Amino acid sequence: MKTRYISILTIGAMALAAASCSDVVNYDDGVEDIFAADDAPVIDAIYDVEDTESTAPLSGGSLDQMLRIHGRNLSHVKSVTFNGIEVPVSQIYATSADAWLKVPRAIPEATDNKLVYTTELGTLTRDFEVSIPSMRLEGLGNEFCQAGESVQVLGDYFDLFGYGVEGSGASVSIAGTPLEIDSITEEYMSIVIPEGTPDNTLIDFAWEEPDGPKTKTVAFRYTRGILLEDLSSVGWWDSSVHNYITAGNNSGDPRPTLGSYFRFNGNFDQWTWYQFGGGANWPESMDCRGRESEYVFKFEVYSAAKTPFYDSQDWGYQFALNDSDPLYVWNPSAGMSFNTYGRWRTVTIPLDQVARKGTVEPGTWSNFQMVMQPNTEGGWSVDHCFANFRIEPANF
């Protein structure tokens, strides 16, 4: 009886097990494997990731551009290269039908304009031209910083062309003496102006690009082209202008860069024409007559963090030299808010846009005009400063 009892229990257990197996639901049944691949990769089209409707297939791209590659058998990536420069596999997300990746931010040793896509099942080579930028060097963020200070260099792609890389050949120097690069990232570079560096010193930059060596020279505290060395000469038609001139001695004044400057601090009524200006002899070293396009008009500007520049459209701050008409409208917040956040920053404008009637003989009198005309309902509430109006060669 004991043996028979065990056998019945065993048969019962087997029956229960069979019933349980028949009740199991396989949730993978009928679900597509988005990572499946059965052959070498195929690319049908390449899109910018912002093109979510897939309306503009690309035949080329740019450094750092995020792409979506569409095709078949794109999963199980082993490598992807642009011009021989590899995309880290850890930064690629690929399914069978799509792959998302970024064009490497690097300058190739040789340009073949090829995209090479390799998976575990094969390799595909496809034409894809990557635009290689030139280094962009505009100048110093504040040309009138003080000797001994760190100053931003305005531009882009410094790191791609060797700055901050020992032995690269990229250099920044004064009279052959290298300057310290104290900070460099993909979007920022700053240098240290040595203690004791005199005004009117020229700073030399040199670097290599695929088409050969490049150089650019920028000025440090270029006083030779200052137009209004003494701001007390301004306002000869309206002495109230002097209320807006300071040497940095008043409460809240920013530190001067060179002598006195304009500070507009407070509320200014909409559409009121606030005119500031005066006259001075044209700088002796700047004979720009007939060659105005080879020169630039510069100044330093300051805005308190709480009062960025308004989008002034065709009004706002306006400038003119030598009775030019119409005045040049300076609207730094057109399209994007401009704020110096409590620091002086250099502004550069082509001279022929400010001196529309041309320029005068060096050493002879020329007038300077600056206008503020708020265009915003309720007027402007500002704390803005302007200093060091001057003329410089566009290229030294």
Salt bridges, closest charged atoms under 4 A:
ASP44 OD2 - ARG72 NH1 3.46
ASP64 OD2 - ARG105 NE 3.49
ASP98 OD1 - ARG68 NH1 2.80
ASP98 OD1 - HIS70 ND1 2.95
ASP127 OD1 - LYS114 NZ 2.31
GLU138 OE2 - ARG136 NH1 2.24
GLU143 OE2 - LYS298 NZ 2.34
GLU143 OE1 - ARG390 NH2 3.00
GLU149 OE2 - ARG255 NH2 2.58
ASP156 OD1 - ARG105 NH2 3.70
ASP159 OD2 - ARG105 NH1 2.63
GLU186 OE1 - ARG105 NE 3.86
ASP199 OD1 - ARG221 NE 2.74
ASP211 OD2 - LYS214 NZ 3.31
ASP253 OD1 - ARG263 NH1 2.70
ASP287 OD1 - ARG289 NE 2.87
GLU294 OE1 - ARG291 NH1 3.02
GLU300 OE1 - ARG390 NH1 2.76
ASP383 OD2 - ARG263 NH2 2.86
GLU392 OE1 - LYS298 NZ 3.15
GLU392 OE2 - ARG390 NE 2.85
